[in-house]
Amino acid sequence: TIRLAATARGEDVEITVSDDGPGIAAEVIPRIFDPFFTTKDVGAGSGLGLSIVHGIVDRHGGRIEVESRMGEGTTFRITLPAGAQKSPSAEDPST
């Protein structure tokens, strides 16, 4: 089961994505946003998904956090500023 929620938190918007899957091992969590890191077998994953998400959230002035318990599931919490902001590419067409 995947659950999505969005909530206004002061000047921010908090988006949560939770599941009731197998969870992420505590020793792996510090590396999940590293480019090319994957726990999948060789050739089964590129290890770029969470790295790309982290970069997008960061470029929009936000942050992403993860909580996980083995056998219970994982929650990703994305916090973004609620105010309108120009994306970096809108300011500089070369990016």
C-alpha positions in Angstrom: 0.0 0.0 0.0 1.3 3.5 -0.9 -0.1 6.5 0.9 0.3 10.1 -0.3 -0.5 13.3 1.7 0.2 17.0 1.4 -0.1 19.5 4.2 0.5 23.2 4.7 3.1 23.8 7.4 3.5 27.5 8.0 5.4 28.8 5.0 6.1 25.3 3.7 4.2 22.5 2.0 5.0 19.0 3.3 4.4 16.0 1.0 4.7 12.5 2.5 4.9 9.3 0.6 4.6 6.2 2.8 4.4 2.5 2.1 4.0 -0.7 4.1 6.8 -2.5 2.3 9.8 -4.3 3.6 11.6 -1.1 4.8 15.1 0.1 4.3 18.0 -1.2 6.4 19.4 1.4 8.8 22.9 0.9 7.5 21.7 1.7 3.9 19.8 4.9 4.6 22.8 7.2 4.7 23.6 6.2 1.1 20.2 6.1 -0.6 20.6 9.6 -2.1 24.1 8.9 -3.5 24.3 8.8 -7.3 24.5 5.2 -8.6 23.9 3.6 -5.2 21.5 0.6 -5.5 20.8 -2.5 -3.5 19.5 -4.2 -6.6 21.5 -6.9 -8.5 24.0 -5.7 -11.1 22.1 -4.6 -14.2 18.8 -4.4 -12.4 18.9 -0.7 -11.4 20.8 2.4 -12.1 20.8 3.9 -8.6 19.8 7.3 -9.9 16.1 7.7 -8.9 16.5 9.0 -5.4 19.6 11.0 -6.3 17.6 12.9 -9.0 14.7 13.5 -6.6 17.1 14.8 -4.0 18.6 17.2 -6.5 15.2 18.5 -7.7 14.0 19.1 -4.1 17.2 20.8 -3.2 17.1 23.1 -6.3 13.6 24.2 -5.2 14.8 25.2 -1.8 13.4 22.1 0.0 14.6 19.1 1.9 13.8 15.4 1.9 13.9 13.1 4.8 13.3 9.4 5.2 12.1 7.2 8.1 12.1 3.5 7.8 11.5 0.4 9.9 12.4 -3.1 8.6 9.3 -5.1 8.1 7.0 -2.1 8.6 7.6 0.3 5.7 9.1 3.6 4.8 8.1 7.3 4.8 9.7 10.0 2.6 8.9 13.5 3.8 9.5 16.3 1.3 9.3 19.9 2.5 9.1 22.7 0.0 8.6 26.5 0.3 5.0 27.3 -0.4 5.8 30.7 -2.1 6.3 30.9 -5.8 9.9 30.7 -6.9 11.6 30.8 -10.3 13.4 27.6 -11.2 17.1 28.0 -11.9 16.6 27.2 -15.6 14.0 30.1 -15.9 16.7 32.5 -14.6 19.5 31.2 -16.7 18.7 29.5 -20.0 22.1 27.8 -20.1 21.2 25.5 -17.2 
